[in-house]
Amino acid sequence: MKSQPEVEALRAVSKLAFGHTYRLELMLAILDSDDGICTLSELAASLDVSVSSIQLPLESLVELGMLMPIPVGDTRYRHYIRNDDIGWAWARQLASRI
């Protein structure tokens, strides 16, 4: 669990780098998933933010090809899987500066 100053620093860097407050935190949460599979609601809960706060950044990661929706059976949650991409390493590098 990150301290409040660390979270605020991540959000400041995210705003500078991406123009969005939560994108860097979102990327790090996706990176921290063991199998690279996540749902929007799981990510929102892990970041302690609303789903609507991270919906657009998640959709942009899908559009960039960094995440891919995976079809699952009868479920109310859409699952995503992390694709290999150099952008993930850049997210780690940005976070390491904090």
C-alpha positions as CSV (number, residue, x, y, z in Angstrom):
1,M,0.0,0.0,0.0
2,K,1.4,3.4,-1.0
3,S,1.4,6.3,1.4
4,Q,-0.7,9.3,0.6
5,P,2.4,11.4,-0.4
6,E,3.5,8.6,-2.8
7,V,0.0,8.5,-4.3
8,E,-0.1,12.2,-4.8
9,A,3.4,12.2,-6.4
10,L,2.3,9.4,-8.8
11,R,-0.8,11.4,-9.7
12,A,1.2,14.5,-10.3
13,V,3.7,12.7,-12.6
14,S,0.8,11.0,-14.4
15,K,-0.9,14.4,-15.0
16,L,2.4,15.7,-16.5
17,A,3.2,12.7,-18.6
18,F,-0.2,11.7,-19.8
19,G,-2.6,14.6,-19.1
20,H,-4.6,12.3,-16.8
21,T,-4.3,12.0,-13.1
22,Y,-4.9,8.2,-12.7
23,R,-3.3,6.7,-15.8
24,L,0.1,5.9,-14.3
25,E,-1.4,4.3,-11.2
26,L,-3.7,2.3,-13.5
27,M,-0.8,1.1,-15.5
28,L,1.1,0.1,-12.4
29,A,-1.9,-1.8,-11.0
30,I,-2.2,-3.7,-14.3
31,L,1.6,-4.5,-14.2
32,D,1.2,-5.7,-10.6
33,S,-1.4,-8.3,-11.6
34,D,0.2,-11.7,-11.5
35,D,-1.3,-13.1,-14.7
36,G,-1.9,-9.8,-16.5
37,I,-5.7,-10.2,-16.4
38,C,-7.9,-7.6,-14.8
39,T,-11.3,-6.0,-14.7
40,L,-12.2,-2.4,-14.5
41,S,-13.9,-2.8,-11.2
42,E,-11.0,-4.7,-9.7
43,L,-8.6,-2.0,-10.8
44,A,-10.9,0.8,-9.4
45,A,-11.1,-1.0,-6.1
46,S,-7.3,-1.6,-5.9
47,L,-6.7,2.1,-6.5
48,D,-9.6,3.2,-4.3
49,V,-11.1,5.4,-7.0
50,S,-14.4,5.3,-8.9
51,V,-14.8,3.2,-12.0
52,S,-15.6,6.3,-14.0
53,S,-12.2,7.8,-13.0
54,I,-10.2,5.2,-14.8
55,Q,-12.6,4.1,-17.6
56,L,-11.2,6.4,-20.2
57,P,-7.5,5.7,-19.4
58,L,-8.3,2.0,-19.6
59,E,-10.0,2.4,-22.9
60,S,-7.1,4.3,-24.3
61,L,-4.7,1.4,-23.3
62,V,-7.0,-0.9,-25.2
63,E,-6.9,1.4,-28.2
64,L,-3.1,1.5,-28.0
65,G,-3.0,-2.3,-28.0
66,M,-1.5,-2.5,-24.6
67,L,-4.5,-4.2,-23.2
68,M,-6.9,-6.6,-25.0
69,P,-10.4,-7.5,-24.0
70,I,-10.8,-11.2,-23.6
71,P,-14.0,-13.0,-24.2
72,V,-15.3,-14.8,-21.1
73,G,-18.5,-16.8,-20.7
74,D,-21.5,-15.5,-18.9
75,T,-20.2,-12.7,-16.7
76,R,-21.1,-9.1,-16.0
77,Y,-17.4,-8.0,-15.9
78,R,-15.3,-7.5,-19.0
79,H,-11.8,-9.0,-18.5
80,Y,-8.7,-7.6,-20.1
81,I,-5.3,-9.1,-20.6
82,R,-2.0,-7.1,-20.7
83,N,-0.1,-7.4,-24.0
84,D,3.7,-7.1,-24.2
85,D,4.5,-3.4,-24.9
86,I,7.4,-1.1,-24.2
87,G,4.9,1.4,-22.7
88,W,4.7,-0.8,-19.5
89,A,8.5,-0.4,-19.0
90,W,8.1,3.4,-19.4
91,A,5.4,3.4,-16.7
92,R,7.8,1.6,-14.3
93,Q,10.5,4.0,-15.2
94,L,8.3,7.0,-14.5
95,A,7.2,5.6,-11.2
96,S,10.8,4.8,-10.1
97,R,11.5,8.6,-10.2
98,I,9.2,9.1,-7.2
